[in-house]
Amino acid sequence: MRFGGFSRPFRGLTICGDSFVVEERDGTFLVSVIDGLGHGYDSWVAASTAADVIRASFDLSVDAIVRKCHQELRVTRGAAVGVLKVGPDGVGEFCGVGNIEVQAINGSSPSLFCLAGIVGHNLRASKVMPVAMKPGDIYCLMSDGVSSRGNFKSCLPGDPESVARRIVEQWGRAHDDATAVVIGYGDNALLTDRAA
């Protein structure tokens, strides 16, 4: 599994209200994109708090991670949160609330979506969706600061972080924070290791 991400703040700001998490333990990967409501410092607080909770909750299910974020974000303005956990066999789960999107850049298209709500304020329900990545699949998790209408495949080939950066640079909205995380499963000539 290869993965990398890139975030950039709302135009004119130096602090980003989006965040992302990419962690690996014993071949299991935990990937999350977080979009704090609005932009600026208060958004950064919400997104950073969620990222810390997610990193500390690696061993929990994706649903439990989202619910734990909901508890911890009550004192913040809240956030949209998408959490993907995939094992070494490409099988895993996704759970998301708010405006985080998952798209296939290459390979089979995941049928993954987030339920409406705000983590920390309005979490009526959460839904766990199965994930089955096949060798060669490349997914992108993104905040709503990235237009989902982009031709992300045109950002290939490259290492995941560079591909994520290109996606944000080409399809990121200037009036919002923007984040993309790229995940590739198995060998794929379109997704390379990062150059030294």
Buried (B, 14 or more C-beta within 10 A) or exposed (E): BBBBBBBBBBEEBEBBBBBBBBBBEEEBBBBBBBBBBBBBEBBBBBBBBBBBBBEEBBEBBBBBBBBBBBEBBEEBBBBBBBBBBBBEEBEBBBBBBBBBBBBBBBBEEBEBEBBEBBBBBEBEEBBBBEBEBEEBBBBBBBBBBBEEEBEBEEBBEBBBBBBBBBBBEBBBBEEBBBBBBBBBBBEBEBBBEEEE
